């Protein structure tokens, strides 16, 4: 029986999946998850920047429209 236990522990030390130990597999898994999270955050950042640019453009249009409306109110003959 002692030989069987020794044989099992030696297979664990050699690694279960692709020759990797459980700790190495977990490190690789965490690394892959971090890469995926970084890619997702990069995509979110670019969409946020596009939304901010669209908002600034809309604010400029509102300011120009308000200025034009004030000009018409001051000079009704322009209508």
Backbone torsions as a table, in degrees:
resi	resn	phi	psi	omega
1	UNK	NA	-35.1	-180.0
2	UNK	-63.6	-33.8	178.2
3	UNK	-64.9	-35.7	179.7
4	UNK	-68.2	-42.3	178.8
5	UNK	-64.5	-41.7	178.9
6	UNK	-63.2	-40.1	-180.0
7	UNK	-65.8	-39.7	179.1
8	UNK	-66.5	-43.8	-178.5
9	UNK	-68.1	-32.3	178.9
10	UNK	-69.9	-33.9	177.3
11	UNK	-69.4	-32.9	177.7
12	UNK	-67.0	-41.9	-179.5
13	UNK	-66.3	-30.0	178.5
14	UNK	-74.9	-22.8	179.5
15	UNK	108.8	145.1	-175.5
16	UNK	-94.9	-38.1	-175.5
17	UNK	-119.5	118.9	178.4
18	UNK	54.6	26.5	179.1
19	UNK	77.8	12.6	-179.5
20	UNK	-102.7	144.7	175.5
21	UNK	-79.3	167.9	179.8
22	UNK	-60.6	-38.8	179.8
23	UNK	-64.1	-41.9	178.9
24	UNK	-66.2	-38.6	177.5
25	UNK	-62.8	-42.0	179.8
26	UNK	-65.8	-39.6	177.8
27	UNK	-63.1	-43.7	177.9
28	UNK	-63.9	-39.6	178.7
29	UNK	-63.5	-45.3	178.6
30	UNK	-63.2	-41.0	178.8
31	UNK	-62.0	-44.5	178.8
32	UNK	-64.6	-39.4	177.7
33	UNK	-64.6	-39.1	177.9
34	UNK	-65.7	-39.1	176.5
35	UNK	-62.5	-42.9	178.6
36	UNK	-64.7	-41.6	178.7
37	UNK	-65.0	-39.3	177.7
38	UNK	-63.4	-41.0	178.3
39	UNK	-65.4	-40.6	178.9
40	UNK	-65.2	-41.4	179.6
41	UNK	-66.8	-34.6	177.5
42	UNK	-64.2	-41.8	177.0
43	UNK	-63.8	-41.6	178.2
44	UNK	-64.8	-38.6	-179.2
45	UNK	-64.0	-42.3	-179.2
46	UNK	-67.4	-38.3	177.8
47	UNK	-69.4	-33.3	177.2
48	UNK	-66.2	-42.5	179.3
49	UNK	-63.7	-37.7	177.5
50	UNK	-65.3	-40.1	178.7
51	UNK	-66.4	-37.8	178.8
52	UNK	-66.2	-41.5	177.7
53	UNK	-62.9	-41.1	178.2
54	UNK	-64.7	-38.8	178.4
55	UNK	-65.2	-43.4	178.9
56	UNK	-63.2	-38.5	177.9
57	UNK	-64.3	-43.2	178.6
58	UNK	-64.7	-37.2	178.4
59	UNK	-65.8	-37.9	176.6
60	UNK	-63.4	-39.5	178.6
61	UNK	-64.4	-40.6	179.4
62	UNK	-63.7	-42.2	-179.5
63	UNK	-64.5	-43.6	178.9
64	UNK	-64.3	-40.4	179.4
65	UNK	-65.4	-40.9	179.4
66	UNK	-65.9	-40.3	178.5
67	UNK	-64.8	-41.0	178.4
68	UNK	-65.1	-41.0	178.3
69	UNK	-64.5	-39.6	177.5
70	UNK	-64.5	-38.6	178.5
71	UNK	-64.4	-40.8	179.1
72	UNK	-67.9	-38.8	178.5
73	UNK	-64.1	-37.4	-179.3
74	UNK	-72.9	-34.1	-178.5
75	UNK	-126.6	84.6	-177.6
76	UNK	-62.7	-19.1	-179.9
77	UNK	-67.5	-20.4	-178.8
78	UNK	-68.5	-22.8	-178.5
79	UNK	-68.0	NA	NA
